Each structure stands twice: as C-alpha cells, then as structure tokens.
C-alpha cells in the first residue's frame, strides 16, 4: 500500500479514494506524479471548485438525515420498512463462478 498524505492518494482498496487507472501508461504517470509531489488534489475535495461551506452543509444534512427520518416514522412504518429491506437483501442470489 502506498500512502502519501501530502497528496491524499492511497493506492489500495479503501473507500472514497480515486481508483487506479487501468491503462499502464496512465498508472505510471500517476505513480510518477505521486513520487515527485506533482499530483493534484483528489476529486471531491474543496480545491476542485466546490464551495467548502456548501460541502460542509451537505455533510451535516447527511449525518442527521437517517436519524430524523427514523424518529418521524411510526413504529409500524419502521417495521414495514425493515421487512421490505430484509426481503430485498435476502432475495439477491449469489453468483457462483463455475470452471
């Protein structure tokens, strides 16, 4: 795993990090940029043109949304939603790769 905190790139399978390019030439360029410190900010950071205040406000709403929705529901409705979610989760079939 390569981690350069200055550039905030992690070349591993962690969530919310940019994926490595599939093209070997682009991957080589990314590694070179990381090694020399020339890599830019990661996508989704405020440096890519987003207003940092708007980003913070959106995150704040996302943090309290589920709890507020749960409190607004009646116990019967929560039970109904939980049953639907469990049914959907368990209805998915596993795909087994055969040789």
C-alpha positions as CSV (number, residue, x, y, z in Angstrom):
1,X,0.0,0.0,0.0
2,X,1.4,3.4,-0.9
3,X,0.2,6.4,1.1
4,X,1.3,9.9,0.6
5,X,-0.7,12.1,2.9
6,X,0.6,15.3,1.2
7,X,-1.3,14.3,-2.0
8,X,-4.0,12.3,-0.2
9,X,-3.8,9.4,-2.6
10,X,-4.0,5.8,-1.4
11,X,-3.3,3.1,-3.8
12,X,-5.2,0.4,-2.0
13,X,-8.8,-0.7,-1.8
14,X,-10.0,1.9,0.7
15,X,-13.4,3.6,0.3
16,X,-13.7,7.1,-1.2
17,X,-10.3,7.1,-2.9
18,X,-9.7,7.5,-6.6
19,X,-9.4,4.3,-8.5
20,X,-6.1,3.5,-10.1
21,X,-6.1,3.9,-13.9
22,X,-6.3,0.6,-15.9
23,X,-4.1,2.0,-18.6
24,X,-0.4,1.2,-17.7
25,X,0.8,4.5,-19.1
26,X,-1.7,6.5,-17.0
27,X,-0.8,4.4,-14.0
28,X,2.9,5.1,-14.5
29,X,2.1,8.8,-14.8
30,X,0.1,8.7,-11.6
31,X,2.9,6.9,-9.7
32,X,5.5,9.4,-11.0
33,X,3.3,12.3,-10.0
34,X,2.8,10.9,-6.6
35,X,6.5,10.3,-6.1
36,X,7.5,13.7,-7.2
37,X,4.7,15.5,-5.4
38,X,3.1,16.9,-8.6
39,X,-0.2,15.1,-8.2
40,X,-3.2,17.4,-7.7
41,X,-6.0,17.2,-5.1
42,X,-8.3,14.2,-5.1
43,X,-11.7,14.5,-6.8
44,X,-14.3,15.7,-4.3
45,X,-12.0,17.9,-2.3
46,X,-12.9,21.6,-2.0
47,X,-10.0,22.5,-4.3
48,X,-11.9,21.2,-7.3
49,X,-14.2,24.2,-7.4
50,X,-16.7,23.3,-4.8
51,X,-17.7,25.8,-2.1
52,X,-16.3,24.4,1.2
53,X,-19.2,25.9,3.1
54,X,-21.7,24.1,0.9
55,X,-19.8,20.8,1.2
56,X,-19.9,21.1,5.0
57,X,-23.6,21.9,5.0
58,X,-24.4,18.9,2.7
59,X,-22.4,16.6,5.0
60,X,-24.2,18.0,8.1
61,X,-27.6,17.2,6.5
62,X,-26.4,13.7,5.5
63,X,-25.3,13.0,9.1
64,X,-28.7,13.8,10.7
65,X,-31.0,12.6,7.8
66,X,-31.4,8.9,8.8
67,X,-32.0,9.6,12.4
68,X,-34.5,12.3,11.7
69,X,-36.4,10.0,9.3
70,X,-36.4,7.2,11.8
71,X,-37.8,9.5,14.5
72,X,-40.5,10.8,12.2
73,X,-41.8,7.3,11.4
74,X,-44.3,5.3,13.5
75,X,-43.1,2.0,14.9
76,X,-45.4,0.2,12.5
77,X,-43.9,2.0,9.5
78,X,-40.3,1.3,10.7
79,X,-41.2,-2.4,11.0
80,X,-42.7,-2.4,7.5
81,X,-39.6,-0.7,6.0
82,X,-37.3,-3.1,7.9
83,X,-39.2,-6.1,6.5
84,X,-39.0,-4.7,2.9
85,X,-35.3,-4.1,3.3
86,X,-34.7,-7.6,4.7
87,X,-36.7,-9.2,1.9
88,X,-34.8,-7.3,-0.7
89,X,-31.4,-8.2,0.9
90,X,-32.2,-11.9,1.1
91,X,-33.7,-12.1,-2.3
92,X,-30.4,-11.4,-4.0
93,X,-28.8,-14.6,-5.4
94,X,-25.2,-15.3,-5.1
95,X,-23.4,-15.7,-8.4
96,X,-21.2,-18.7,-8.3
97,X,-18.5,-18.9,-11.0
98,X,-18.2,-22.3,-12.5
99,X,-14.9,-23.6,-14.0
